[in-house]
Amino acid sequence: MATTAVQLFSLPVSDQDRSRDFYVATLGFELVGDVVMGPDQRRVQARPPGGVDHPGEPFETMPPGAAQGTVLETDDLDGDVAALDAKGVRTVGGVRQAPRGRFVTFDESDGNGLVFHTTH
């Protein structure tokens, strides 16, 4: 296999406007698209610099808030933690050291668990 990156993934959310605002205003992602796909279907796509993210429609088998452990790489973990704190986003357990770097966990607007990670 020659997989080199994750191009797209979906997160289950209950309110796409709130999710879009969290990823764009809170995390600083770029809004790539917000398209109505049909009755009761909408695709909101946002991406961080150098990556792709896609807050999507909920799946029956994956209710909003069910996704945990999405890791976002950062070059400034301490700065990102300070920015989250300034925007009222609580981290869980503070910054922790692991064998391959430092990380912090937090929940996005629907309770999906995210991780900021750095090797610095």
C-alpha positions as CSV (number, residue, x, y, z in Angstrom):
1,M,0.0,0.0,0.0
2,A,1.1,3.5,-0.7
3,T,-1.1,5.5,1.6
4,T,0.6,8.8,2.5
5,A,-2.1,10.8,4.3
6,V,-5.7,11.0,5.5
7,Q,-7.5,13.1,2.9
8,L,-11.0,13.3,4.6
9,F,-12.8,12.1,7.6
10,S,-16.2,12.7,9.1
11,L,-17.1,13.6,12.6
12,P,-20.7,13.1,13.9
13,V,-22.2,16.4,14.9
14,S,-25.7,17.5,15.9
15,D,-25.5,21.1,14.8
16,Q,-23.4,21.8,11.7
17,D,-23.5,25.6,12.1
18,R,-22.1,25.3,15.7
19,S,-19.6,22.7,14.5
20,R,-18.5,24.9,11.6
21,D,-18.1,27.8,13.9
22,F,-16.0,25.8,16.4
23,Y,-13.6,24.5,13.8
24,V,-13.3,27.8,12.0
25,A,-13.5,30.4,14.8
26,T,-12.0,28.4,17.7
27,L,-9.5,26.1,16.0
28,G,-8.7,28.5,13.1
29,F,-9.5,26.0,10.3
30,E,-10.2,27.3,6.8
31,L,-13.8,26.8,5.6
32,V,-13.5,24.8,2.4
33,G,-17.2,24.2,1.6
34,D,-20.7,24.4,3.0
35,V,-23.1,22.7,0.5
36,V,-26.7,21.5,0.7
37,M,-26.6,18.0,-0.8
38,G,-30.4,17.4,-0.7
39,P,-33.3,17.3,1.7
40,D,-31.9,17.1,5.2
41,Q,-28.3,16.6,3.8
42,R,-25.5,19.1,4.1
43,R,-21.7,18.8,3.8
44,V,-19.6,21.3,5.8
45,Q,-15.9,20.9,5.1
46,A,-13.1,22.7,6.9
47,R,-9.3,22.1,7.0
48,P,-6.3,23.0,9.1
49,P,-3.2,24.2,7.4
50,G,-1.7,21.2,5.7
51,G,-4.6,18.8,6.5
52,V,-8.2,18.1,5.9
53,D,-11.2,17.9,8.3
54,H,-14.9,17.4,7.6
55,P,-17.6,17.9,10.2
56,G,-20.3,15.7,8.8
57,E,-23.8,14.5,9.2
58,P,-24.4,12.1,12.1
59,F,-24.5,8.4,11.4
60,E,-27.0,6.1,13.2
61,T,-24.2,4.0,14.4
62,M,-22.1,7.0,15.5
63,P,-24.1,9.6,17.3
64,P,-22.7,13.1,17.8
65,G,-19.9,13.1,20.3
66,A,-19.0,9.4,19.7
67,A,-15.7,10.1,17.9
68,Q,-12.7,10.1,20.2
69,G,-8.9,10.4,19.7
70,T,-8.6,12.5,16.5
71,V,-5.1,13.7,16.7
72,L,-4.1,17.1,15.3
73,E,-0.4,17.8,15.0
74,T,0.9,21.2,16.2
75,D,4.2,23.0,16.3
76,D,3.1,25.2,19.3
77,L,1.3,23.1,21.8
78,D,1.6,25.6,24.6
79,G,0.3,28.4,22.4
80,D,-2.6,26.3,21.2
81,V,-3.5,25.4,24.8
82,A,-3.5,29.1,25.8
83,A,-5.7,29.9,22.7
84,L,-8.2,27.2,23.6
85,D,-8.3,28.5,27.2
86,A,-8.8,32.1,26.0
87,K,-11.8,30.8,23.9
88,G,-13.3,28.9,26.9
89,V,-12.4,25.4,25.7
90,R,-11.4,23.3,28.6
91,T,-8.6,20.7,28.2
92,V,-8.8,17.4,30.0
93,G,-5.9,16.6,32.3
94,G,-3.5,19.3,31.2
95,V,-0.5,18.8,28.9
96,R,1.0,15.4,29.3
97,Q,4.3,13.8,28.2
98,A,4.3,10.6,26.2
99,P,7.2,8.6,24.7
100,R,6.7,10.3,21.3
101,G,6.0,13.9,22.4
102,R,3.6,16.0,24.4
103,F,-0.2,16.2,24.0
104,V,-3.4,17.6,25.4
105,T,-7.0,16.4,25.0
106,F,-10.2,18.4,24.7
107,D,-13.7,18.1,23.4
108,E,-15.1,20.0,20.4
109,S,-18.6,21.5,20.3
110,D,-20.4,18.2,20.2
111,G,-18.2,16.3,22.6
112,N,-16.0,14.6,20.0
113,G,-12.6,14.1,21.6
114,L,-9.6,15.8,19.9
115,V,-5.9,15.7,20.7
116,F,-3.3,18.4,20.0
117,H,0.1,16.6,19.8
118,T,3.7,17.9,19.3
119,T,7.0,16.1,19.1
120,H,8.7,19.3,20.5
